[in-house]
Amino acid sequence: MAFLVGGANSSAADAAYDIDNSVRFDGAAANGFARFGNNSRDGKTFTISFWIKRTELGAVQQLVNSKVEDSGANSFLTTINSTDQLAVSGTFTSAENQTNFLITNNLLRDVSAWYHIVFRSDTTQSGETDRFKFYINGTEASYATDNRANISQDDTWSLFYNTSSYPYAISNDERDNVYGDYYMAEHHYCDGVSNAASAFGETDEDSGIWKPKKYTGSHGTYGHFLEFKNSGAGSGTTAIGGHNYTTGSSSTIGADTSGNDNHFHVQGYAVTDQCTDSPTNNFCTINSIFADSGNNTVAADYSEGNTKMLTTNDGWKFGRGTFLLTSGKWYAEVKATETGTGQGGNFGIVPSQGGVHLGYTDDNDVFEGIRIILGGSDTELQKVDTGTGSAVQTFASGNTAILAIDLDNNKLWVGVNGTWWNDNNASATLDASNEDITLPTVTAGWVFGIGAYRDGSNNLIWEYNWGNPPNAISSGNADANGYGNFEYAVPSGFYALCTKNLAEYG
């Protein structure tokens, strides 16, 4: 098993500690979590720990922040900056200072991986470099900017000094209209407790990968632990910073499971934003690092945690999945919805060392999979064998194309809405001697390839599902291992594209 981008974690199929859920933030819209706390939180000693999987690079991403209501004064602000570095700034009680106190040398540029981020504060320490620090995947970061010498011993972050006016916010910074664009899992805030990263994670003995472990310490009186296990948004509204949030409770997505009942209110949240993509079971997504630089192409517009693609400019857009595939049997779906006529696109696999255009230019790509045409009177699904398409089924806007890929025997099947073309039924068992496409032998494995075409003012929305869907699923089908959430039944012997399955079959 391997990944297109190195460092993706975590692949242990028998992990001793599992994280079941994450929440997906989409920076294109106002979205985030927030709560007011109590006035007596510890502003000197605390720990913030969470896992994130990035989806957009090169743009400011809010992580945790606190501000006076609508005044714009930051008392505490952690971000990933536009050059993909972690940064922390804020205001201390002894000095109204918005300086970037720390900016890491470390760059967070792997969109296939989950990162563990810990911010540890204890200003009671006599050594200035011990008063606060970042850890990334268990190791203290190195710093391109370090202004900790400006902070006195026993100084207090204003975030905790007057919390009736300063909310604790995750993802959102509404004053500047800047929001998070990532998946987040296991968000701890430990009040009055300074923890190293080892309180929340450990190194796997076999792989050397940093992985989560169960936190057994205290969250303090005013701390919280968000597991994102409940899917509901809640009801009613709570005003925070002049903005309305849906009121959270113990039964909503922002439930605090530390025992303190410091539940978070939510904004811009949909039920589909609760995900099973997690640090202990990482799912395939679109690799937003990949840039198509070929002829007549435009940059892709990805959203919903890199599982959705929208055409907004004329021409072809192309992209790739995050996982490199060399063996195994895999199932995937794509829902295609048109907003006009004259669109089309591809979904399938392409050699990892092939050209960028999935069969549409002169670089001799080998593309295997499907082509969907939603233009005028031609509404069809084609099977595409080494770049050449032939019509096999009708396909209407809003339908879902299905793919079953057997890399152990070099075979591929295509279908629509649960019906496989060659088998001509919705059977859960595919005919191993009657595949739609016989795959060629490649030397360096396959990656998923995606493509979409826009003509004039017409757009096409593609929603890709490798087991962690961006759209609502009406029926809900998992693979035989219980992984994935699909609209249609997963064929017998085929699996969702996640690291637990890759560890076993890939």
KAVENHU-V947928 format. One record per residue. N is the residue number from 1. SS is DSSP state (A for helix, B for strand, O for the rest). PSI is psi in radians with two decimals (* if undefined). Layout:
N | SS | PSI
N | SS | PSI
This chain:
1 | O | 2.42
2 | B | 2.89
3 | B | 2.61
4 | O | -0.69
5 | O | 2.20
6 | O | 2.67
7 | O | -0.01
8 | O | 2.43
9 | O | 2.89
10 | O | 2.45
11 | O | 0.01
12 | O | 2.06
13 | O | -0.41
14 | O | 0.70
15 | O | 2.38
16 | O | -0.46
17 | O | 2.15
18 | O | 2.48
19 | O | 2.10
20 | O | -0.54
21 | O | 2.79
22 | B | 3.02
23 | B | 2.50
24 | B | 2.13
25 | B | 2.41
26 | O | 1.86
27 | O | -0.09
28 | O | -0.26
29 | O | 2.85
30 | O | 2.06
31 | O | 2.53
32 | B | -3.11
33 | B | 2.58
34 | B | 2.71
35 | B | 2.69
36 | O | 2.56
37 | O | -2.72
38 | O | 2.82
39 | O | -0.17
40 | O | 0.37
41 | O | 2.70
42 | O | 1.99
43 | O | 0.04
44 | O | -0.75
45 | B | 2.05
46 | B | 2.88
47 | B | 2.37
48 | B | 2.23
49 | B | 2.35
50 | B | 2.88
51 | B | 2.43
52 | B | 2.61
53 | B | 2.01
54 | B | 2.66
55 | O | -0.44
56 | O | 2.35
57 | O | 2.82
58 | O | 0.33
59 | O | 2.60
60 | O | 2.30
61 | B | 2.13
62 | B | 2.38
63 | B | -1.38
64 | B | 2.34
65 | B | 2.84
66 | B | 2.38
67 | B | 2.69
68 | B | 2.50
69 | O | 1.94
70 | O | 0.13
71 | O | -0.37
72 | O | -0.07
73 | O | 2.02
74 | B | 2.25
75 | B | -0.36
76 | B | 2.28
77 | B | 2.02
78 | B | 2.32
79 | B | 2.87
80 | B | 2.11
81 | O | -3.08
82 | O | -0.20
83 | O | 0.32
84 | O | 0.55
85 | B | 2.60
86 | B | 2.48
87 | B | 2.62
88 | B | 2.36
89 | B | 3.05
90 | B | -2.96
91 | O | 2.29
92 | B | 2.76
93 | O | -0.42
94 | O | -0.20
95 | B | 2.24
96 | O | 1.55
97 | O | 2.08
98 | O | 0.33
99 | O | 2.56
100 | B | 1.76
101 | B | -0.65
102 | B | 2.35
103 | B | 2.23
104 | B | 2.66
105 | B | -0.52
106 | B | 2.36
107 | B | 2.26
108 | O | 1.51
109 | O | 0.28
110 | O | 1.84
111 | O | -0.04
112 | O | -0.18
113 | O | 2.71
114 | B | 2.29
115 | B | 2.43
116 | B | 2.11
117 | B | 2.25
118 | B | 2.26
119 | B | 2.13
120 | B | 2.19
121 | B | 2.36
122 | B | 1.49
123 | O | -0.03
124 | O | -0.21
125 | O | 2.48
126 | O | -0.56
127 | O | 2.20
128 | A | -0.58
129 | A | -0.13
130 | A | -0.07
131 | O | -0.52
132 | B | 2.68
133 | B | 2.80
134 | B | 2.53
135 | B | 2.44
136 | B | 2.06
137 | O | 0.81
138 | O | -0.17
139 | B | 2.37
140 | B | 2.39
141 | O | 2.77
142 | O | 2.78
143 | B | 2.25
144 | B | -0.56
145 | B | 2.28
146 | B | 1.81
147 | O | 0.50
148 | A | -0.37
149 | A | -0.31
150 | A | -0.15
151 | O | 2.28
152 | O | 2.71
153 | O | 2.46
154 | O | 0.24
155 | O | 2.80
156 | O | 2.24
157 | B | 2.29
158 | A | -0.32
159 | A | -0.63
160 | A | -0.01
161 | O | -0.60
162 | O | 1.28
163 | O | -0.05
164 | O | -0.33
165 | O | -0.27
166 | B | 1.87
167 | O | 2.77
168 | B | 1.97
169 | B | 2.46
170 | B | 2.19
171 | O | -0.72
172 | O | 2.48
173 | B | 1.47
174 | O | -0.47
175 | O | -0.70
176 | O | 0.08
177 | O | 0.76
178 | B | 2.27
179 | O | 2.93
180 | O | 2.69
181 | O | 1.39
182 | B | 2.96
183 | B | 2.53
184 | B | 2.46
185 | B | 2.65
186 | B | 1.37
187 | B | 1.97
188 | B | 2.42
189 | B | 2.08
190 | B | 1.90
191 | B | 2.16
192 | O | 0.21
193 | O | 2.25
194 | O | 1.93
195 | O | 2.47
196 | O | 2.93
197 | A | -0.47
198 | A | -0.22
199 | A | -0.35
200 | O | -0.26
201 | B | 3.00
202 | B | 2.85
203 | B | 2.25
204 | O | 2.29
205 | O | -0.59
206 | O | -0.81
207 | O | -0.37
208 | O | 0.08
209 | O | 2.42
210 | B | 2.22
211 | B | 2.79
212 | B | 2.69
213 | O | 2.84
214 | O | 2.25
215 | O | 2.21
216 | O | 0.06
217 | O | -2.95
218 | O | 2.58
219 | O | -0.02
220 | O | 3.11
221 | O | -0.66
222 | O | 0.28
223 | O | -3.12
224 | B | 2.86
225 | B | 2.00
226 | B | 2.06
227 | O | -0.19
228 | O | 0.68
229 | O | -0.41
230 | O | 2.49
231 | O | -0.34
232 | O | 2.61
233 | O | -0.43
234 | O | -2.95
235 | O | 2.83
236 | O | 3.06
237 | B | 2.60
238 | B | 2.23
239 | B | 2.20
240 | B | 2.14
241 | O | 0.53
242 | O | 0.13
243 | B | 2.60
244 | B | 2.29
245 | B | 2.65
246 | B | 2.27
247 | O | 2.22
248 | O | 2.85
249 | O | -3.04
250 | O | -0.20
251 | O | 0.21
252 | O | 3.07
253 | O | -0.51
254 | O | 0.40
255 | O | 2.35
256 | B | 2.05
257 | O | 0.30
258 | O | -0.28
259 | O | -0.12
260 | O | -0.22
261 | O | 0.63
262 | O | 1.22
263 | O | 2.56
264 | O | 2.55
265 | B | 2.73
266 | B | 2.68
267 | B | 2.39
268 | O | 0.45
269 | O | 2.41
270 | O | 2.71
271 | A | -0.58
272 | A | -0.14
273 | A | -0.18
274 | B | 2.20
275 | B | 2.83
276 | O | 0.00
277 | O | 2.09
278 | B | 2.97
279 | O | -0.34
280 | O | -0.04
281 | B | 1.57
282 | O | 2.25
283 | B | 2.68
284 | O | 2.45
285 | O | -3.11
286 | B | 2.38
287 | O | 1.71
288 | O | -0.12
289 | O | -0.57
290 | O | 2.23
291 | O | 2.15
292 | O | 2.02
293 | O | 0.40
294 | O | -2.84
295 | O | 2.41
296 | O | 0.69
297 | B | 2.79
298 | O | 2.79
299 | O | 2.54
300 | O | 2.60
301 | B | 1.76
302 | B | 2.63
303 | B | -3.04
304 | O | 0.92
305 | O | 0.62
306 | O | 0.75
307 | O | 0.04
308 | B | 2.47
309 | B | 2.30
310 | B | 2.26
311 | O | 2.15
312 | O | -0.06
313 | O | 2.66
314 | O | 2.61
315 | B | -3.05
316 | B | 2.51
317 | B | 2.46
318 | B | 2.72
319 | B | 3.11
320 | B | 2.77
321 | B | 2.92
322 | O | -0.25
323 | B | 2.40
324 | B | 2.25
325 | B | 2.22
326 | O | -0.27
327 | O | 3.11
328 | O | 3.00
329 | B | 2.13
330 | B | 2.55
331 | B | 2.45
332 | B | 2.76
333 | B | 2.71
334 | B | 2.25
335 | B | 2.25
336 | B | 2.20
337 | B | 2.21
338 | B | 2.63
339 | O | 0.29
340 | O | -2.73
341 | O | 2.82
342 | O | 0.45
343 | B | 2.89
344 | B | 3.14
345 | B | 3.03
346 | B | 2.67
347 | B | 2.15
348 | B | -2.56
349 | B | 2.65
350 | B | 2.56
351 | B | 2.41
352 | O | -0.47
353 | O | 0.25
354 | O | -3.12
355 | O | 3.13
356 | O | -0.23
357 | O | 0.15
358 | O | 0.68
359 | O | 0.05
360 | O | 0.12
361 | O | -2.98
362 | O | 0.28
363 | O | 0.20
364 | O | 0.71
365 | O | 2.61
366 | O | 1.85
367 | B | 2.30
368 | B | 2.20
369 | B | -2.21
370 | B | 2.73
371 | B | 2.30
372 | B | 2.28
373 | B | 2.16
374 | B | 0.91
375 | B | 2.05
376 | O | -2.26
377 | O | -0.18
378 | B | 1.77
379 | B | 1.67
380 | B | 2.79
381 | B | 2.29
382 | B | 2.53
383 | B | 2.45
384 | B | 1.99
385 | B | 1.98
386 | O | 0.75
387 | O | -0.17
388 | B | 2.20
389 | B | 2.60
390 | B | 2.36
391 | B | 2.40
392 | B | -0.59
393 | B | 2.73
394 | B | 2.68
395 | O | 2.13
396 | O | 2.73
397 | O | 2.32
398 | O | -0.13
399 | O | 2.90
400 | B | 2.12
401 | B | 2.55
402 | B | 2.53
403 | B | 2.37
404 | B | 2.14
405 | B | 2.09
406 | B | 1.70
407 | O | -0.14
408 | O | -0.48
409 | O | 0.15
410 | O | 0.95
411 | B | 2.69
412 | B | 2.44
413 | B | 2.59
414 | B | 2.74
415 | B | 3.13
416 | B | 2.31
417 | O | 0.76
418 | O | -0.06
419 | B | 2.12
420 | B | 2.39
421 | O | -0.93
422 | O | -0.67
423 | O | -0.37
424 | O | 0.60
425 | B | 3.11
426 | O | 0.49
427 | O | 2.49
428 | O | -0.12
429 | O | 2.10
430 | O | 2.59
431 | O | 1.89
432 | O | -0.33
433 | O | 0.15
434 | O | 0.95
435 | O | 2.80
436 | O | -0.62
437 | B | 2.33
438 | B | 2.10
439 | O | 2.49
440 | O | 2.87
441 | O | 2.31
442 | O | 2.75
443 | O | -0.40
444 | O | 0.47
445 | O | 3.11
446 | B | 2.72
447 | B | 2.72
448 | B | 2.41
449 | B | 2.40
450 | B | 2.66
451 | B | 2.57
452 | B | 2.57
453 | B | 2.40
454 | B | 2.45
455 | O | 1.99
456 | O | -2.25
457 | O | 0.11
458 | O | 2.46
459 | O | 2.85
460 | B | 2.30
461 | B | 2.21
462 | B | 2.25
463 | B | 1.93
464 | B | 2.37
465 | B | 1.81
466 | O | 0.20
467 | O | -0.22
468 | O | 1.45
469 | O | 2.65
470 | O | -0.30
471 | O | 2.86
472 | O | 2.38
473 | O | 2.18
474 | O | -0.55
475 | O | -0.80
476 | O | 1.64
477 | B | 2.23
478 | O | 2.94
479 | O | -3.10
480 | O | -0.35
481 | O | -0.03
482 | O | 0.22
483 | O | 2.58
484 | O | 2.76
485 | O | 1.80
486 | B | 2.72
487 | O | -0.59
488 | O | 2.84
489 | O | 2.36
490 | O | 2.22
491 | O | 2.61
492 | O | 2.27
493 | O | -0.07
494 | O | 2.76
495 | B | 2.73
496 | O | 2.67
497 | O | 1.48
498 | B | 2.86
499 | A | -0.48
500 | A | -0.71
501 | A | -0.69
502 | A | -0.64
503 | A | -0.50
504 | A | -0.63
505 | A | -0.30
506 | O | *
